[in-house]
């Protein structure tokens, strides 16, 4: 077929819509037709073009024909497209996604689960949360709550307590006789190995097990949980709560093998030979050194190492006077953990000025000075 588009002749072999042909030859025709949510409601009416002898047509609905002459740009077409766009905007009450959802690393549908909580339907709220975040009981206690920084309610007074509401719904679900479980598909005959039973590995195993895969998780530590267990203090995340959540996640059939070290007890060759897929979720628990004069002296401990030691061997001992350098979550966790050991007479936090406000607010509750 020979067609003319914007004065240029083209030889086409296949019969396609004008919109598809325009895409193939890199001619821009504005269109929202590919957005399924919009297409289910109505045509966008933006992909209009002019066919000589036929007038204005929709490019997505009109097939090219031999000898057709098409114009994709004109004053009339621009006016029609502008009218169509204004019509779409008139029925568009908010952003395509809420800013709180955009800020959430797990992309949780926050608006929807808050609605269900307001309706006292906590079961449905947990269902929405677990579509993308399988550990709301734990994460609802310790996540950084990026969502709350973007909450539009702050334009009126203050952000909603989104993290606490997530925890609230998950705790209620946990207290019920039957907790929420997604539908489980039958075994599909495929096996997957996951290295690491931290949040990433557990989440991977949770979703795969309910999709019908046989999942084995290999963890080097004595218990599952990763940094949720070994890096976050007990007072922030009680480990009995974490254990209950991991047990819930394993109901889909996920098996966890602890005290199994990659490279020692198992090898990557073993896993690839016995499983059809391997997911490496080994975590990032190695402390990042901050070199400064004296940091290599005896008694200087990296914060991450101290928190992990406190939850495991407790080899590190504290003196009567302790200094914590830094003002972030790890530093405050170290300070509060050290205070709870009960042997410290004086604890000082050395913190950058830009972080002093956050740190001092936390320290005020502990009667400490920065």
Secondary structure as GFF3:
##gff-version 3
##sequence-region A 1 370
A	DSSP	beta_strand	2	5	.	.	.	ID=ss1
A	DSSP	beta_strand	8	11	.	.	.	ID=ss2
A	DSSP	alpha_helix	18	24	.	.	.	ID=ss3
A	DSSP	alpha_helix	36	41	.	.	.	ID=ss4
A	DSSP	beta_strand	48	51	.	.	.	ID=ss5
A	DSSP	beta_strand	55	58	.	.	.	ID=ss6
A	DSSP	beta_strand	69	71	.	.	.	ID=ss7
A	DSSP	alpha_helix	75	90	.	.	.	ID=ss8
A	DSSP	alpha_helix	99	103	.	.	.	ID=ss9
A	DSSP	alpha_helix	110	118	.	.	.	ID=ss10
A	DSSP	alpha_helix	122	130	.	.	.	ID=ss11
A	DSSP	alpha_helix	136	142	.	.	.	ID=ss12
A	DSSP	alpha_helix	146	149	.	.	.	ID=ss13
A	DSSP	three_ten_helix	152	155	.	.	.	ID=ss14
A	DSSP	alpha_helix	162	175	.	.	.	ID=ss15
A	DSSP	beta_strand	191	195	.	.	.	ID=ss16
A	DSSP	alpha_helix	199	210	.	.	.	ID=ss17
A	DSSP	beta_strand	214	218	.	.	.	ID=ss18
A	DSSP	alpha_helix	227	230	.	.	.	ID=ss19
A	DSSP	alpha_helix	239	249	.	.	.	ID=ss20
A	DSSP	three_ten_helix	250	252	.	.	.	ID=ss21
A	DSSP	beta_strand	255	257	.	.	.	ID=ss22
A	DSSP	alpha_helix	268	274	.	.	.	ID=ss23
A	DSSP	beta_strand	277	280	.	.	.	ID=ss24
A	DSSP	alpha_helix	303	311	.	.	.	ID=ss25
A	DSSP	beta_strand	321	325	.	.	.	ID=ss26
A	DSSP	alpha_helix	329	340	.	.	.	ID=ss27
A	DSSP	beta_strand	346	350	.	.	.	ID=ss28
A	DSSP	three_ten_helix	353	355	.	.	.	ID=ss29
A	DSSP	alpha_helix	356	364	.	.	.	ID=ss30
###
